Structure formats: structure tokens, C-alpha cells
Amino acid sequence: MIQQTTQTMIQQATQTMIKQILFLALMACSMMATAQWTTDTEANTLVSSLSSDDMKAIGASDGSTYVVFWHSVGAPENYELRLQVLNSAGEQMLGDQGVLVSDDLPMSTYTVLWNVVVDQQDNLYIGATGTGGGDPAFVFKMDLQGNRLWGPTGLSVGSGNAVKILPLAQGNVLVSWWASSGVAQIQQYDASGQAVWGAPQSVTLGSSSTVVGNMFELADGEFIVVFHKVLTGINSFLHAQRFDASGTTVWTAPIQISDQATAFNRDYQGIIIDDKVYMGYFASSATRFDTFLQCIAPDGTMPWGVNGSSFDTTQAFYEMSPYMGYKPGADDIWMSSTYTNSSQSEKGTYLQRFDRSTGDRLMGDGAFELYPVGSESVPVGGMNIAEQGPILLIKEGVDNGASPTVLRATYLDETGQTVWPEGLIDVATFQANKGRIHHTGMVNNQSVAVFVEQKAGPAKVYAQNIVDGEVVLSQNDFDSAIDMTFLNPFSEQISATGSDLDTLVVEVFDALGRRIIAQAKYAKLDQYNVSGWARGLYYFKVTDHKDNHRVYRLIKQ
């Protein structure tokens, strides 16, 4: 009897324990389910429960979103740098508060210029400067699991500001910073954070102060640096120089790519295509601002002349804040520009497409009016290029830093007309001002808008996915005349199924737009040693005998 009673008690205890485990599991699933994308564009998805008024966001190749943010804490630390990762479903992968990147940076009560970038293995690099004295410059390397790959203190590169990072094809990184001497420095580091060169290399232009703006790797492992010659205040002239793999300058002297005034504390976008650098920027001459696309050849020449090709030759409005977009394999480059009246009190948006060979303006010398000046509708966060044309995140409302603004998205065809029947779709509509806005690249028909907003209490970081039935840079484009499906991801070889494969021509581009394979028959792809390619994202442009095109987005493991 006693034995039966004991067995019964054990069974009851076991059943109770199982119920508790199941309950906890259900609770965990329920909690995770609350941290997902929402269709409520007034609520949006909360990135972290911690407050922040300064953040950056960038996408990974699997559709995840890195969000790096400064969280204000009490003295003497003042700020700590934190990281959150949202997966493609909008779920918080690093807990409600994210994970700590660093609380060792000596910080005052403000932040300064900092940058983030992702390499082909989806590792995140953060370049930041402490503001508590001495301008210590650091680089942190993180992964999607929140691991600090260069340790809890990161990599100290010296004293300086404006830290920039360029991941290289073979796993190393270039790091630049504006040293306390006033001259920009560059050093190459391996994947473990060890310096490759014996000493940092200077970016010199006579006795002038220099600040690196952009860096681009060439196919042969050399690189082009676009930098600012500092004038007075924040004013600058843009220059460029080529360096070899050991950090030695290649061109006899730097080239001046613009004779109109830029600002060294602004980020100007650039891309590299077939070893040519294309820089989108706006600059001032006298009292007005104009937008340009400049082309820099690998031999140091500028085929379109100083300044490059003008966005709009009419000068009817001031042209500012451009964004660039390029679809791998395309012959044109898209740009948007915010237009203002002469007092900059009214804003609108214009578009332009440039022939990337000639610099010709394909939407006319006066550009294309998307939203008239006075509409207060301007692009923010970046530009994506889908099958038919650009996808833009649009901010609406008079933005004085306090008045309410809303975010909406639009998808345009090659003529600038809307593809979506509704024209604009809601993204973030809560009546509050939105700042630090980022728009990640498209992955599997989805991009993410990330922004800072004060809904109630302190300002926090929110995100919202942008999705439509139109498939962007995906192999699920069923409207294409090309019947082909690649094995994705791939590792040792490229393989596909479909019809008439022997008639198809394939071009391959890496995530930076560099052509890896040019005009190869599909049947000859097995001749290429893809096992040696760096892991990450690649674009496969397939063309049939009728000149139909289709772009596939594949991952190399």
C-alpha cells in the first residue's frame, strides 16, 4: 500500500512538472510572439525597452536587422553602446534590452560621428569615438548572436574621430580615422583584429587636414579612398587617391573630384561597379546647393569631368540630400534628391537616372518631379531597387525636429510612376516626430524602416517591415520568361534546374556590385572554382536568347 502511494505521488509530481515545463514553454513562445512585426503602423515594433536618441541600423543577408544604439545612463559612464538584432519575422533575438557592446568608452553627455557596416559573413563592425576626453577611437566586431568577436573592449585604433570601416573580400578590414594630427589615417586589420601593416598610412594632401569619407576595394585587392580636404569649419573639397594592398599610394597625386564645397561631417553615398567608383553628393556654390553623380576610373581619371554629371541643369530649386540605387547588371544608376526653395522652407522630391557609361541624364535635364516643392514629402533612409524601379521611404510633414511626421513607402517604375495601386503604403503613422531614420536593403521581398520616436515617456527605437507581393531580387519571380531555379545556398558548385539551361548566359556580382563572372554560358559555370569565394551574398543575372533578364539572389556558404 505504501509502495503504491509512493508511486502515485511520484506520478503526480512528474505530471505536475511536465505541466509546468509545458506552461513555461508556452509562455516563452507567447512572449516571443509579441515581439514580431505588427500591422499597426501607429504602434510599430519596439526594438528595445531601453531609451535611445541615437542609433544606426543595417540589414544582414538572411533578412535580419542589426540595430546599434546609444543608451543614456548615469554619470560617470553617461552612455553605453548596445546592440539588438531583429530576425526577418521582427522578433527580438537578443532579449528585451539587447546586449551590451561597450560601457568602457569614456563618454561625455553627447555622441559624435560613428558608423556601422556588415561584411559578407554578416559580421557587424561599429566604429565609434569616446567623447569623455582624448577622442579614443574604437572598432567593435559583433555577430548575429550578439557575441563580441574582438573582446569586451573592442579594437583601439588610436585617437581620432569619424571612424570608417571597409570589409575586404578575403575577410580583412580597412579602418580609417581622423587623427588628432588633422591627417586621416588608414590601417588594415585581419579577421582577428591584428594590424596587417607595420604602421597606419596617412592620407595626405600637402599640409591640409584630411577626413576619409568612403573607401572602395578594387578587383585586384587595391582600394580607392574618397576623402575631404578640410577648408574652414565643416567645409571641404572632395578628393580621391588609390592605394595598393600594402597601403602605398598609386596615383602620383590625389585627384580633386569636386570644386564645389561639401561638408566633412556629412555622409555621401558611393558604389563601385566594374572597378569604377560612383559618388552621389550635393555641394554648394555661392549660396545654392546642387546634386551630382561623379565617376572615378581606376586609373585616376574622371570621364565626366570635375564635379561629374549634374542631377538637374535648370537650377530652378536647391538640390540636397541625394540617395543612390543600383541593380546589379543594370546600365543605369538611380538617384533621388530633396528639392527646396531658396529659403529652404519648402521641400519636395525629384528623381534622376544616369547612364553609368556616359553620365547622361535619362529623365531629362530638369529631372523628374515625384513630389512638388511644398509637398513636404522627401526620401529618407536610403533607396532600394526592385525589378521595375526604386522603392523609397518617404517622410511626410514639416520636420523641425518637434512637429509630427509620418513615414510611408512607394514603389516606382522606370518612368517614375507608382507600381503599387495605392501609390504610398503606411509605415509609421503615430503623430510624433521621427529621427535617425534608416531603411535597410531588400531581402526576400522585405526591407525594414528603423527610427527613433517618442510615443510615451522617453524616446525609443522602433522598426517596421515593408513588404509587397512584388518579389524583389529574388528567384521567386514567377512572371519572368526564364524557367530556372538555383540551388540556394551553394558552397562547392553552382547548380540549377529548369528548361533550356544551355541557352542561358549568366553574370555574377558580389554584394558590393563587383562583377565576379562575366557573360558565361550556364553549362560552363562548373569550370569556376566557387569554393574559394568568400561567404555571403551574390547576385546572378541570367539572360536568355530573347534578351529576357532575371536576377537571382544567392548565398554562398
N, C-alpha and C positions, 0 to 999 in steps of 0.2 A: 504493500500500500504506500509505504514511504517512498519506495523507488518510483512508483507511478506518479506520485505527487511531484517528486523532483523532476521527472521527465516532462511533466505538464508545465511546470514553472519555466524550465529551460526553453520549451517550445514557445510559450507565451512571450518570454523575454526576447527570443530570436525574432518572432513575428513583429514585436514592438520595434526592435532595432531596424528591421527591414523597412517598416513603415516610415521610421524616422529618416532613414537614408533616402528612400523614395521621395519623401516630403522635401528634404533638403535639395535633392536633385531637381525636383520640380520648381522649387523656389529659385535655384540658380538659373534654370532655363528661363523662368519668368523675368528675373532681373535682367538677364541678357537680352531678352526680347524687348524690354523697354528702351534699350539703347540702340535703336535701329532708325533707319530713315523713316521720316514721317511725311505724310501728305499735307500736313497742316503747316502752311508756309508762314503763319504768324508765330508758330512755336519753334519750328526748325529742330535740328538735332543738337543737343548740348554736347560739346566736345569734352569739357571738363567742368567739374563743380567749382573749381578754383577760379578766382577773378583774374583778369588779364586785360591790358590795354595795348599790348604789343605782341604780335605773333606773325609767323610765316607758315605757309602750307605748301606742300608739293606732293605729287602723286607718285606711286610705285607701279611697276609693270603688271602686278596682279590685281590692280584696282584699289589697293589700299591707299590711304591718305595719311601722310606724316603731317602732324601739326605741332610746331615748336612754339612755345610761348613763355614770356616772362611773367612771373607771378610775384607781386609785391608782398614782401614780408617786413617784419620789424627790423629796426637797426640792431646790430651794425651790418647785417647782410644786405638789407634793403630789397634785393631781388634774388630770386632763384630761377634758373633756367630749367624748363620742364618739357617733356615730350608726351604726346598722345598719338596713338595710331587707331584710325577707324578702318575696319575692313570694308570690302565692297558692299556689304549689307548695312553699313553705318553703325556697326557695333564697336563699342569701346574695347580695344584689345589690351589696354594697359591700366585697367581699373578706372574708377570714377575720377581720380585726380591725375591720371597719367603717372609717369615716372620721372624721377629727378635726373636731369642731365648734369647740372652742377649747381652747388651753392658755395663754391670756393672762389668764384670770380669776385674780386673786390669791386663792389658796385656802390655808386652814389645813388641818388634818387631819380636817375634818368638813364635811358639806354641810348646807344649811338648806332651808327650803321652796322648791320650784320647781315649774314647771308646763309642760305641753305641750298644744297644740291644733292642729287641722288645719282649713284653710279649704276653701271649695267647689272650689277648683282643686287640692286635695290638697297644698298647701304646708304645711310644718310650722313652727310657731312654738314656741320654747323660751324661757321666762322664768326667769332664774337670778340668784343673788346670790353674789358672791365673799365668802369668809369670812376672807380674809387681812388685813382691816383696811379700815375706811371704808365697808363694805357697798355696793360698786359694783353697780348693778343693770343687767342687760343683757337684750336680746331678740335671739335669733338666728332667722333665716328660712332654711329648707332646703327642697330639693325631693327627689323620689324618686330622683334620680340622685346625691344627696349634695352638690349644689352649695350653696355658702354665698351665698345671694342678697343678703344685706346685708353682704357682705365678710367677711374673716377675723376681724375684731374684733366683728362684730355691731353692734347699736344700743345705745349707752349712754343710759339714761333718767334717770340721776341716782343718788342714794344712797338705798338702801332695801331692803326685804325683801318677801316674799310677792308676787312679780310675777305678774300675771294678764293674759291676752290674750283679747280677743273679736274674731274676724274679722267684718267687716261685709259686708253683701250686695254692695256695689259695689266691694269689693277693698281698702278701708282696714281698719285695725285700731284697736281701743281697747286701751290698755295702762294698767294701774293698778299702783301700788306703795305700800308702807307706808313713807313717807318718814321720815328721821331726826327730823323735827319731831314725829312722832307722828300726823300727819294724812295720810290716804290721798290720793294724787294720781292724776289721770287725764289722759291726753293721747291725741289721735288722730293716727295716722301714715298716710301714704299708702302705696301698694304698694312704693315705693322706699325707704321708711324716713324720709321727711321729715315733720317735725311740721306738722300742719294748723292747730292753734290757736296763737295768739301766745304762750301760756304754759299750763302744766298747770293744770287745775281742781282745787280742793280738795273733798273730801267731808267736809263739816263737820257737827258736831252739838254746838253750844255750844263748850265748851273741852275736850271729850273727845277721846281718841285714837280713831282710826277705822282699820279694816282692811277693804278690799274682799274680799268672798267670791265673788260671782257678778255677771256683767253679762249683760244680755239686750237685743237690738235689737228695737225695735218696727217695725211695718209702715211707719210714716211717717219712719223714719230716726232717731227719738229712741231713748233707751235707759233701762232701769231698772237701777239698781245696788242689790244687796243687800249690806249691809256690817255689820261688827261695831262696836258701841260697846264699847271695851275697859274692863273693870271693874278687877279686880285679878288679877295673874298672867296666866293664859291665859283667864280667864273673860270672857264678853261677853254682850251682848244684841243680837239681830239687828234691824236697821232696813233701810229701803229709801227711795230717792229717785229721782225721774225727772229726766233731763237732756234738753235739746234737742240738736240736731245741732251747735250751737256750744259745748256744754259748760255752758250756763246751767241752773240748777235750775228745774224746772217746778212742783213742788208747793210750797206755802207753807212747809212744814217736812217733814223726814223722818218716816216713819211707823214705829212700833215694831211689828214683826210677831210678836215673841215676848217674853213676860215671864218665861220660864224661861232658865236660864243655859246658854249654848253655849260653845264654845271657838274662839278665832280661828285657832288653828293646825290645825283640822280642816277637811277638805273636805266641804261639804254639797252634794248634787246638786240641780240645778234644771232645769226645762224651761219653754219658752214655747209656748203654744198659743193661737192667735187673740188675741194680744196680752195674754193673762193669764199671769202667772208662777206656776209651781207649785214650791214649795220643799219638799224632803224633808229632815228633820233630826231629831236627837234632842237632848234638853236635860234639864237636871237641876232638880229642885225638892226642896229639903231634901236627902235622901240618896239618892233614887231617880232613875232615868232613864226618859224616855218618848219615843216616836217620834210625829212629827206630819207632816201634809201641809198646808202653808199655801198659800192662793190670794191673789194680789195683782192687783187690777184695774188697768187702765192709768190710771184716774182717782185712784189712791191709796187706794181703799177696800179693805177686807178682808171679803168677803162671808161668810166663815166665822168672823169674829171674831179677836181676838188669839190667837196660837198656831196657829190653824187647826183642822183635824179630827184628832182623836186616833186613832192606829192601833188602840188597844185601850183600852177604858174600865175593864176589870176590875182592872188594876194587880196581877195575880197574880205577874208577873215584871218584872224590869227589861228595858227595851227599848232597844236600841242599834244602831248601825252600819246604817242603812237603805240600801237601793238602790231606784231607781225605774226603771220601764219604761213606755213608751207606744208604741202602734202608731198611726201617722198615720191620722186619721179616726175613731178609736175614741172611745167615750163614757166610757171608764174609764181610770184610771191604776193600774198595779200597783205594789206596794211589798213588799219583804221587810224583816225586822228580826231581828237576833240577840237572842235572849232569854237572860237569865241568872237564876240565883238571887240572893238579896240579897248574898251574899258574892262574887258573880261568879266562882265556882269551877266552875260547870257551865253548859254552853251548849246552845242548840238554835235552831231556826228557825221563825218564823211568817210567814204571808203575809196581805196585805190588798189588796182592790181598792176604789178610791174612785170614786164618780160625780163626774166632773170639773165638773159644773154645781152640784151641791148639797153635795158633800163627804161624802155618805152612805157608810157602810161597807157594802160589798156582800158581805163574808164574815163579817158578824156583829160584834157589839161586842167579842167576845173574840178576834177574828182567827181564822185557820186554822192549826192545828198541822201543820207539814210534818215537822219532826224535833223530838222532845221535848227539853226541857231535861235535860241529862245525856248526850245522844247525842254531843255534841262534833262535830256536823255543822252548819256555818254557811256562808252565802253569802259569796263574796269576789269582788272584781274588777269587779262590775257585773252588770246584768241586761239580757238581750235579750228582745224579744217576738216570737214566731213566730205562725203562723197560729192555733194553738189556745191559746197562752198563753206563759208565761215560760220561758226557758232560763236556768238558773242554774249557775254554777261553785261547787261545794261543797268546802270544806276539811274533812277529817275528821282527828280526833286532838286530843289535848290540846296546844295550841300555847303553849308557854312560851318560844319563841324558840330552843329547842335540840332538843326532842323531835321524833321523826319525824312528819310529816303527809303525807297524800296528797290529791290533787285528783281529783274526779270531777264529771261534769256530769249534769244531769237536765232533762227537758222535761216541762212540766205543762200540763194543760188548764185551762179557765176555772174549774173547781171545785177545782183544786189536785191532781188525780190525775195520776199519771205517764202520759205518752203512750208512751214507749219501753217495750217489754215487759220489758226488764231493769231498768227503774227508773233506775239510775245506770250511766254508762259511764266506764271508766277514762280519766284524762287524764294524771296524773303520779303514779307509784306507787313511785318509788325511796324507800327508807327513810331520809329525811333531812328536816330542816325546810325549809319553803318560805316565802319572804318576798317583799315588794314585788310582790304578785300583781295582774296586770291581765287583764281579759277584754274583748277588742275586740268591736265590733259585728258583726252578721252580714252577710256579703256572699256572694251566690250559695251559700247553704246552708252557709257556713263561718264560724266565729269562731275566735279564737286566744287561748289562755291563755299568758301570759308571766310568768316568775317567776325569782327568784334562788334558787340551790340549791348546796350544797357536796357534790358527788358524790365527788370525789377531788381533793386539792390545794385551791387557793383557790376561793372561791365564784364562780360564773359565771352568766350569764343563759341560760335555756333557754326553749323555746316548744313548744307542741303545738296542732295544729289540732283543732277539734271539728266533726265532720261527721255528718249523718244523712240518710237518704233523704227525710225530710220537708223540703220546699223552703220556705225562709223568705223572705218579702218578695221573691218572685221571680216573673217572668212564666211560669215553667215549672210552675206549679201546675195539673197536669192534672186534679185532682179537682174543680176549680171548674166550676160550671154555665155560666160566661161563656166564650164562644168568641171570644177576641180576642188578637192578637199585635201589640205595638207595634214600630215601627222603633226600634232601640236600638243605639247612641246617636242623639240627634237634634240638630239645630242650627238650621235655619231654620224648620221647621214640624213639627207633630206628626202622624204618620200611623200607621195601623194596618190590619190585615186581620182578617176574621172574619165572623161571621154576626150579623144583627140589630143592626148598629152604630148605626143611627139611634134605637134604643130605649134606648141606654145613656147613663147620666149619669156624668160624670167630675168628681172633685175632685182638685186638685193641691196638694201640700205640698212645701216645700223641706226640706233636710236638718235644719233646726232645728225642724221641725214647724209652720211658719207656713203658713197657707192662702194659696196663690197664685191658684187658680181655685176658685170655689165653685159646685157644682151646675150644671155646664154640660153641655148635650147634646153628644155627641161630634161631631155634624155642625157645631157652631158653634165648635169648637176652632180652626178656621183663621182665626177673627176675632181671635185673640190674637197679639200680636207677641212670639213666644218668642225671636226672635233677640236681643232685648235682655236676656234673662235671664242672670244670672251662670252661668258654667260650674260644673258639679258635679252632685250627686245630687238627684233629685226623686222623690217618691212619687206615683203616680197611683192613686187609689181609684176603682174602677169599680163601679157598681151597676146591676142590671137591673130590669125591671118587677116581678119577684118578690122584690125586696129581697135577691137574692144579691149578695155582695161579693167583690171580688178586688183585691189590692194589687199594683201593678207597680212595680218599681224601675228607673228610667231615668236615663241620664247625658246631661246637656246639654253638648255640646262647644263 
